[in-house]
Amino acid sequence: MQTQYNLNIKNKKIDFANNTGEFVEVVFAIDNKEVREGRLYSNQTRGYCYPPGYEKDIKTMKNGEALPFSDTGTVSAYIFEGKGSYKKRDYSVPTFIARKLGQQKAIFKRLTNAPSRILEMEY
């Protein structure tokens, strides 16, 4: 049986998979500091949108720096429920360029600022 969410830490990167049929927003924190900008985690912190069946690894912070892993610690994944959808495709962009750009862009709006689930893993 496949779990709803998979969280793995390998080679100083965070790998997360959303195996549900719903859009979720995930805020990752290393030792209570969120990984996008390095600030202390709070429930208002925005994270990454994960569409149904989507898996992606996080390798760097928003500014391009490596994730702030120390020798040992804890990675937390705060999962928020809400309404998500894919943005409509921009047909002014030629198809061959749109394909090179990769997957569709997704948008997400939280239902509440309380996470529905929290996953933690020591590294």
N, C-alpha and C positions, 0 to 999 in steps of 0.2 A: 504494500500500500504506500502510495506517495504522500509525503507530508505536504501541508499547505504552503509552507515557506522553508527554504533551505538557506542557511547562513554558514559560510565557510571562510576561513582565513588561510591564505596561502601566499607565500613569497611577498609579504607586506602589502597585500591587496585584499579587499573585502569582496567576496562573491556572494550574490544574493539572487534567489529565484522565487518568483511568485507563481506558484502552481495552482492558484485558485482561478475561478472564472470571473473575478472582480478586479477592478482597478484599485490599487492601494498607493499610499504615499509612505515612503520609508525615510526616516532620519537616522543616519548612522553616527554613533559617537564612540570615540576611543578615549577611555578613561574620563568619561563625562564631558568631553569636548567634541562638539559636532564636527564632522570632517569636511564640510564645504568651506567654512571660513575660519575654523579653529576656535570659535567662541564656546563658552559654557553652554551646555544643552538646556533648553527650556521647551515647554510644550508648544510655544509659538514658533519655534524654529521650523523653517521650511526644509523639505528634503527632496527626494527623487521620486518621480512618478513611475510606478511599475505596472504596466498593463497586464491583463490576464496571460499567463503562460510565458512571461518575459523573464529572462535571466541576463544579468549584467554585472560585471565586476567594476569596482571603484578602485582606481589606481592612484589618483592624485586629488589634491584639493582644488577648489575653484581657481586659485591663482597659479596652478601648475606645479606646485611643490608636492613632494612625496607625502604620503599620509604620515601623521605624527606617531608612529609606533615606537614604543620604548622596548626595553628587554622583555618585560612581562606586563600584563595588564588585562583589561576587559574591553571587548567590543560589544556595543549594544545596538540593536536594531529596533527602533520605535516605529510600529506599524499603525497607520491611521486609515480609517475607512472614509469613504466619501463617494462622490460622483466623478467619474472619469470618462473621457472620450478621446477619439482621435481628431486632430485638426483636419479640416478639409484641405485637399491637395490644391496647390497653387498651379493652375493650368497655364499660367504665363511662363512657367519654367519648362524648358524642353524636357521630354521624357528621359533622354540619355543622361541629362544632368540630375534629374530627380532620382534616378536609380543609383547614381554615384553617391548621392547624399545619404542613402541608407533608408532606414525604417521611417515610418510615419511619426510625426510629432504627436505627443499626447498631452492633454491638459487634465487637471485634477482640482477638485474643490472639496475640502474636508467637510465632514458633517459636524465634527467637534474637535477641540484641541486636546482631547484626552486620547492617548493611544489605545487601540483595541487590543493590542498584543505587544509584548516586549520580549525579544530574543536576546540572550547574552551568551558570549563565548569567550573563554580565556585564550590568550595567545602566549 
